[in-house]
Amino acid sequence: MSRSLPQLKIVNRLHVFRAEQRITQEQLAKEIGVTRATVVAIEGGGYNPSLELAFRIARYFKTDINMIFSIEEEQR
């Protein structure tokens, strides 16, 4: 008997954190060592950052990684 695991989706609040700090995508990208396109893709949900990058982002904002990134079950 095999149970299928639910599909998980990583959601993020990167745009919210960036807006609160009033920094541009370009500024954030430079600070965390990626391109602006990467920041755009993360904010838009089209790219999930590596664990290392997610921690870099959290460290930049001086917050816990779970405050920016969370996991939700996808609706089927």
C-alpha positions in Angstrom: 0.0 0.0 0.0 1.6 3.3 -1.1 0.5 6.7 0.1 1.2 9.6 -2.1 2.6 12.7 -0.5 0.9 16.0 -1.1 2.5 18.4 -3.6 4.2 21.2 -1.8 4.6 24.7 -2.9 7.2 27.2 -1.6 5.7 30.6 -1.1 7.6 33.7 -0.2 7.2 37.2 1.1 10.4 38.6 -0.4 8.6 41.4 -2.1 7.0 42.5 1.2 10.3 42.5 3.0 12.0 44.4 0.2 9.2 47.0 0.0 9.3 47.5 3.8 13.1 48.2 3.6 12.5 50.4 0.5 15.2 48.8 -1.5 15.1 48.0 -5.2 15.4 44.6 -6.8 18.8 45.7 -8.1 20.0 46.7 -4.7 18.9 43.5 -3.1 20.5 41.4 -5.9 23.8 43.1 -5.4 23.8 42.6 -1.7 23.0 38.9 -1.9 25.2 38.2 -4.9 22.7 37.4 -7.6 21.2 39.1 -10.6 18.2 41.2 -10.6 16.5 38.6 -12.8 17.0 36.1 -10.0 15.3 38.4 -7.5 12.4 39.0 -10.0 12.0 35.2 -10.5 12.0 34.5 -6.8 9.4 37.2 -6.1 7.2 36.0 -8.9 7.3 32.4 -7.7 9.0 31.2 -10.9 12.2 30.2 -9.1 12.8 28.6 -5.7 16.1 29.7 -4.3 18.7 27.2 -3.1 18.8 26.7 0.7 22.0 28.7 0.8 20.5 31.6 -1.1 17.3 31.5 1.1 19.5 31.8 4.2 21.5 34.7 2.6 18.2 36.5 2.0 17.0 35.9 5.5 20.4 37.0 6.9 20.3 40.2 4.8 16.9 41.1 6.3 18.0 40.0 9.8 15.1 37.7 10.2 14.3 34.0 10.4 14.1 32.1 7.1 10.5 31.0 7.9 9.4 34.7 8.0 10.2 35.0 4.3 9.7 31.5 3.0 7.0 29.0 3.9 5.6 25.8 2.4 1.9 25.2 1.5 0.2 22.2 0.1 -0.9 22.7 -3.5 -4.6 22.4 -4.2 -5.3 19.5 -6.6 
